[in-house]
């Protein structure tokens, strides 16, 4: 079996109109049209059986204007889209079908939905601010503006929305719409992870494992991997030598080899005691 491929999902708007997954597998340059296509594919492709390809994590240069953005992505090797590699435990956490603006949007009243969200966001509605952030990134019903997207995700994050915190962290990690800052990215992933959001739990686990933006801490990495996996969030894989197919792996397996029995016990105890922040 080839070595495991660790992935950190970066910049993943979880609404149907804006999905761009960036996971660690390598690098290859793409133009702005790739961002459009990824957004156009939408959350309907973010399903338990996984898409046909997995897109790679890399650095995304902050654009000089809102008109273009150079994004570096990669497709995983053939066969590396194992069943359940990209789960869908988060859509319900990031959708609010009872929201007035969302109801308008789903019925095709896009301008009305955007205006409703503006009013609600200024009144302190975190979901409305989050959805505006998604739409400003998406650029399908309003002009794409990464700075405005970051602004509304910041507002929603300050109001306690864990999905927005994930997006804001991704913006900081990519340097999109604001200055790149890996420490701020880690801090917002952690805030979101503590509120029970699986993609953030996975991402901050990889950062604790690597010491990226935070002090390396295998106990915390183990804890947050466990929390994400408990909710069905599995994105790490390797190639099966016999079949050549991609198979899911448990990132904690590698961690166990670097941890003492006491550290593993501490991580498992922290997992059992974990209570999401309200």
Buried (B, 14 or more C-beta within 10 A) or exposed (E): EEEBBBBBBBBBBBBBBBBBBBBBBBEEEBEBEBBBEBBBBBBEBBEEEBBEBBBBBBBBEBBEEBEEBBBBBBBBBEBBBBEBBBBBBBBEBBBBEEBBBBBBBEEEBBEBBBEBBBEBBEEEBBBBBBBBBBBBBBBBEBEBBBBBBBBBBBBBBBBEBBBBBBBBBBBBBBBBBBEBBBEBBBBBBBBBBBBBBBBBBBBBBBBBBEEBBBEEBBBBBBBBBBBBBEBEBBBBBBBBEEEEBBBBBBBBEBBBEEBEEEBBEBBBEBBEEBEEEE
